[in-house]
């Protein structure tokens, strides 16, 4: 049996992969560079915050994922991310839906070291509606199939507030049903 070159497997994996330390990118593969339209040097050594629509969202999501990483060592969600540059056909500053999965190497200090994967859900389509940070958070939870009460609990807001954001999302995307909203959110 031939010896496996794990570095080569990492570099050419069909999903974007990142190794992190304290929410800073330590290593990334070719696919993550394609997804975010960046060179490795534009990513390695930089905080994940450069890939978020805002620093506030970066901080909020970091706090939200910590209990999950503490409990199981794993976290996954769909969220809005931001492309960095114009490489690989990406449009700098464009926001898109991304499926993010992570594994903490140390549950007690989950951000200390991690392995993350990124999958572009937008198929290179830009997000058509301008969304507030809270609308993006609610949209991500709607895409997970959660009810308004479950979303409210996850985000620490009332279910009525969630319903208001959901109604705004449906209006912005001209969706008549939640299923249609999810379809339009994925399509951009």
N, C-alpha and C positions, 0 to 999 in steps of 0.2 A: 504494500500500500504506500503510495507516495506521501511525502510530508506535506501538510497543509500550510500554505502561506497565509496566515490570518491577517497580516497587514494588507496584502493584495485583496483579500476578500472584503475587508473594511473599505478600502479605497474604491472598489467597483461594485459595491452592494447596490441593488436596484432601488433602495430607499435612501433618503438623506440620513446620514448618521453623524453624531457629534459626541465627543467625550468632553465632559465639563468638570470644572473645579470651581466651587463657590459661584456658580452661575456665570462663569467665564468660559469661553470656548477654548479648549486645549488642543483639540484635533478635530478635523472634519473631513468628510469624503467628497468625491467629485459630485455626487448627486445633490448634496446639500448646497454646493456652490451653484449648480444649475438652477435649483429651486429659488434661491435668493438672488440670483444674478450677480454673484460676487466671486472674487478670487479668494483662495485660501488665506492670503495675507490680510484681506479685508475682514475676515472672520476670526481667525486664530488670535488669541490674546485679547479679544474684545468681549464685553458683556453681552449676554443674550438680549439685553434691552434694545440694541440696535435693530433687532428683528421684529420689534413690536410697534404697533401704531403709536403708542405713547409710553413714556416711562411709568406713568401711573398704572397702566394696564400690566406692564411687566411686574411691578411691585405687588399689585392686587392678585394676579395669578400665582405669583411665587408664594404668597401667604396662603392662598386657597389650596394649593397642592401639598403643602407641607404636612398636614395631618394624614393625608393618604400615603405619602411617602414614608412617614413615621410608622404607620400601621402595617403596610404591606410591602413597602419598598418599590411599589409601582404606581404610576399615574398615567392616565391617558385622557385626552379631550380633543375636541375640534375647536379651533380658535382662529381669529384673524391674526395674520402676520403681515409683515411689510417687506417688500423686496428692496434690496440695497442698491443695486446698480443695473446697468443696461446690458450686462453680459448674458449670453445664452438666450437671447430674445426677451429677457425680462425688462419691465419698465420700472425705472427707479422710483421708489415711493409708492408703487402700486400695492394695494392691500389685497389679500386673497385668503381663502379658507384653507387651513392646514390641519391635518390630523397629527397630533404630537403624542408620542409615547415615551415615557422615561422610566429608568430604573436607578434607584439610589444605591450606591455601593455600601453606604452606612446609614441604616434607618435612624439612628440616634442623631445624626447630623446629615439630613438628607441632601442638602445642597453642596456638601463637602466634595463629593465626587459622584458623577453620574454618567449614564449612557443614554442618549436620546435619539429617537428616530423622527423624521419629518416626512409627511406625504402631502403633496400638493393636491387638494381636493378641487381646486378651481379650474383645473385643466387649462391653466394660462389665461383664464378669463378674469378680467378686472371686476371688482365689486362695483355694481352699478349704483347702489343707493349709498348716500352718505349716512353713516350710522354714528351715534354717540358711543362712548366707551361702554356704558351700561347696556345699550341696545346690542352691542357686539357680544357682551357676556350672556345676555338673555338668549340671543340667537344661537350661541354655541350650545346652551343647555336645551333649547327647543330641538336642535339637531340630534341630541342624545335621546329624544323621546320623553323627556321629563314633563310632568304636569306643572302647572303654575305654582302649586303648593311646594312641590319638590324643588323647583327652581328657586323659589323664595327662600327655602331652608338652606340650599347650597350657597346662595349669594348673600344671605343675611338680610334679606328685605322681605316686605310683606307680599303675599300672593296677589293682592290687589295692585301693587306697584308693578309686579311682573305682568299682570294682565294689561296694564296700560302700555308697557313697553312692547308686549306681544301685538297689541292692536296697532301701535305705530309701525311696527315691522310689517304687519300684514298690509297696511295702507301703503307704505313705501315700496313694497314689492308687488302690490296689486294682487295679493293672494286671498282667495276666498276661504281656504281651509288651511289647517296646520300642515297637512301633507303637502299641499301646493307651496306653502311657505318654505318648508324644508327643501323641496325640489329646487325652488328658485334661489335659496341661499347657497346650495351646493353649486348650482350653475353660475352663480355670481350675479 
